[in-house]
Amino acid sequence: MTVAILRERIKQNLPASVTSALKGARSSLRAIRWRTRSHLQHTLGSGLRINIASPSDWFVYNEVFVDGEYDPVIDELLRRAPAAPMVLDLGANVGLFTLRLMDRWLRSERSAERLRIVGVEGAPSTFSVLSRNLDQPQLHGICTLHHGLAGQRSGSAGISTSANTGLNSIIDRSPSLSRVRVPFLDLTQLVPPGERIALLKCDIEGAEELFLGNYPDLLARVDLAVIEWHHLYVDVERCRDLLKQAGLTRRTLLKIYGDDCSLESFSRE
């Protein structure tokens, strides 16, 4: 029996909680090795700086910058957004979506106009990295960041603390050795009353149905939305219906990630 086969048989007989813990430990070790051996930096054409400090950052960088997954939505924002538009970024992670959006905005014909971004991130360590990554002169006065959870209007929940920052979740119990309790933010307090939200980006790892169900009033102010669905944890059809009730009826499929995740955009006709 080879070592690989023996390892696989042992893994198959382990409780799910132990398997999850081992996965989390391996992720943390990979992140430590990356930080000690590699640190990638790149300056974009707009002058904004990108830092890639972990395997998770590298994975998300390729999705956002190389594959341009959000570019169709950013293109639509550039075409149709009103003057001084506001963007609400739920699940801001380490800021790569914001950097892509701002790089495109600053290099467009609308660069002289003021764009405002409100970012929300729940995992404490990820929020610290987000704050550092967006502490750049071109973003001062543009980005307002908030540490907290999106979903309920009050209360708190435990969020995972995996080194895979893009997978940290209050719903999925698998990706982390540990969890930390974080309060929910009342999102209506972060956006001035009555102000339109030109673009809502929602990537909150399985909590999207919780958010949509609790914020019909906020959705009524959204003109364009891009949402990553986590099919194991949400009723996607119910979510689409909630968006439809808010007037977001035009749907575009942007990407399918395997069998359990997809990215869609929604806008008003």
N, C-alpha and C positions, 0 to 999 in steps of 0.2 A: 504494500500500500504506500503510495507516494505521500509526501508531507502535505501536498496541496489537497489530496483527497481526505486525509485525516483531519486537516483543518476545517474542511467543509462539513464533515460529519459532526465534528464537535460543535460547530456554529449552528447546525440544524437542530441540535438538542438543547441549546441554551434558551432560557426564557427570553421573551421579547425585550424586557427591560434591560437585561444584561447585554444583549446584542446592540441595543440603542446606545448604551453607555460606551461600549467598545467603539462604535462608529464615531461618537462624539470625541472620544479620546484620540482616535486616529486623526480626526479633522484638526484638533487642537495642536497635535504634534506636527502635522503638515504646515500649519500656519506659523508655528515657531521656527521650523526649518526655513521657511520662505523668508521670514523677517531677518533671520541671521545671515542668509546667503544672498538674497535678492531684494532690491527695492527699485522699481522702475518709475521713471518720471518722464513726462512729455509735456511740452508747451504747445498748445494749440495755436492756430492762426490768429485767434482773437487775443492771444496773450494769456489766456487762462491756463493754469497748470493742473495736470493730472498726476496723482500719485497712485501707484499700484503696489499695495503693501501685503497682499495675501493672495492665495489661490482663488478665493471667493471674489476678490476685486478683479482679478484677471478674467474670470469667467464672465462677470457682469460687464466688464469693459468690452469684451468681444461681442456680447449681445447688443449693447447700446451703441458702440462706436463702429465696430467692424461690420456687423450685420445690419445696423441701423434700424432696429426693430421699432423704435418710436418715431422714426423720421416722417412717415406719412402723417402722423398726428401733428408733429411740429410744423410740417409744411402747411397743414390746414390752419393752424394757429397763426402762422405768418400771413396767410392770405386773408383771413376773415376776422381776426381779433380786433376789438375796438381800441381806441387810444388808451394808453396806460393799462394794459390788461393785467389781470391777476391770475396766477397759477397756484393751485393747491396740490401739493405733492404728499400723498399719504403713503408711508413706507419709503421714506427718502433714502434709506440705507446709507451708503457712504457718499452720496451726492453725485454719482455719475450721470443720472438722468438730468439733474439740474445743470451740470457742466455741459452736456450735449446741447440742451435747450439754449443755454446762454451763449455758447459758442456760435450756434446757428443764428441766433438773434443778433448778436453783435456784428456778424459778418453779412447781415442782410441789409436791404434798403430801409429797414425800420430801426436801424441801430441807434438813431438819435432819440427814439421814443423810450419812455421808461417802462420797463417790465418789472412786475413785482411777483415774488415767489414766496409762498408760505410752506415750509417743510415740516413734516411731522415724522418722528422716528421714536420707536418704543424701547429698543434694546439700549441700555445705558452705555455700554462700551462702544457700540456702533454709533450712537449719537455723538460721543466724543470725537470719533474719527470724522464723522460728517462735519462737525463744527470746524475742525482743523482744515479739512479739504476745501471748505467754502470760505475760509478766512483769507480772501484775496481782494486786492484793491478794487477790481472791476465789479465785485459783487457787494461791496459795502453799500448799505441803503437799499439793496434790491432783495436780498434773501433774509427772511425772518424765520428762525428755526425754533421748534418747540419739542421738548422731550416729553413723550406721553403716548398713550395708545389711542387708536382710532377704532370706533365700534359703538360702544355704549356712550351715553352722555355723562355718566358718572360712575363711581365705583372704581375697581381696579381688577387686574388679572395678572397671572404669572406668564412671563414671556421667556422663551428659551434663550440661552446665551451661547449658542454654537459659534465656533470660529467661521462657519459658513454663514456670514452675516445676512445673505440674501434669503436664508431659509428660516430665520428666527420667527417664531409664531406663538400666538396665544392659543391656537386651536390644535395644531399638530404637536403631539407629545413626544415625537421620536428623535428630533435632531440634536439633542443636547444632554450633557451630563447634569446640568443644573438649570434652574429657572429663578427669575427675580420678579418680585411683585412691583408693578408699575401702575400708576393711576391712569384712567381714561381721561381724555381731554374733551371738553364740550366744544366741538369744532365751530359751532355758531359764534363762539366768543373770539375766534381767531380771525374771522372774516367780518369786516364792517357790515352792519345790518343793511340789507337791501342791495349790496354791491354784487354785481355779476361776477361769476367765476368763469373766466374765459376757457380754462382747461383744468380738469380734474384728472390727476394721475393716481391710480389706486393699485398698490401692490402690497397687500397686508397679509399674505400667506394664510388664506383660509378664513379670514375675518370679514371678507367683503360683503357677505350676506347680512351679517350683524350690522355693519355700517349702513348699508343701503336701507335696511328696515327701520333704522332709528333716525334717519335724516331725510325724510321726504321734503322738508322745507328747504334744506340746503341744496338738494338735487334740483329743485325748481329754479335755482339760480345758476345752474351749470349749463354752459353752451356746448361744450365739447368734453368728452370723457374717454380715458383709456384705462382699461381694467384688466388685470391678470386674474383669470378664474382658476381656482383650485378645486377641481371637480369632485374630489373625495370628501370635501368638507362643506360644500355649498350646493344649493339647488339652483343651478345656473338659469333654468327657465324662470323661476320665481324672481331671480335677480334682474333678468332682462325685462320682466313685467314691471318691476318696481321702477326701472329706468324709463320704460314706456309711459307709465303713469305720470312721470315727471316731465314728459315731453321729449325725451331723448329716444327718438324712434328710428333714426338711420343707423344701421349696424354694419360694421366692416370687420371681418376676421383678418387679423394681422399675422398670427402665427399659432401653430399647434405644437406643444411640447409633449411628445409621447401621448399616452392615453389619459393623463390626469390633469393637464394644465393647458390653458390657451390664453391668447391675448386678443382682445377685441376693443374697437373704438365705437363710440356712440355720439351722435350729434343731433341737433334740431334740424328739421327739414327747412 
